[in-house]
């Protein structure tokens, strides 16, 4: 199951460099490409506002 970034995202950018699949795109909120996401939870581990959730 891919992760998604919810509206709680504060666009801090901490998740993007942690994604080993390069599935996260900058924006407000940031966006995770479900086709690239490997469900590793690296984004969730570093998100300061818990905006990365299983889709």
C-alpha positions in Angstrom: 0.0 0.0 0.0 1.5 3.3 -1.0 1.7 6.3 1.3 0.1 9.7 0.7 0.7 13.1 2.1 -2.4 14.7 3.8 -3.4 18.3 4.1 -1.6 18.6 7.4 1.6 18.9 5.3 3.5 22.1 6.1 5.7 21.8 3.0 8.9 21.6 5.1 10.7 19.3 2.7 12.0 16.9 5.2 10.4 13.9 3.5 11.6 14.4 0.0 15.3 13.6 0.5 14.5 10.6 2.6 12.5 8.8 -0.1 14.7 6.0 -1.6 12.3 5.7 -4.6 12.3 9.4 -5.5 8.5 9.3 -5.3 7.9 12.6 -3.6 7.3 15.8 -5.5 7.5 19.3 -4.0 4.3 21.2 -3.6 1.8 22.4 -1.0 1.1 19.7 0.1 3.9 17.6 -1.2 2.7 14.6 -3.3 3.7 10.9 -3.3 3.5 9.1 -6.7 1.7 5.8 -5.7 3.3 4.0 -8.7 6.8 4.8 -7.3 6.1 4.4 -3.6 7.6 1.3 -2.1 5.8 1.5 1.3 9.0 1.9 3.2 7.6 4.6 5.6 10.8 6.7 5.4 8.7 9.8 4.8 6.5 9.0 7.8 9.5 8.5 10.1 10.8 12.1 9.4 7.5 14.1 9.1 7.3 16.6 11.9 3.5 16.9 11.6 2.6 13.2 10.9 1.3 14.1 7.4 2.5 10.9 5.7 0.0 8.2 6.0 -0.7 4.8 4.4 -3.1 5.4 1.5 
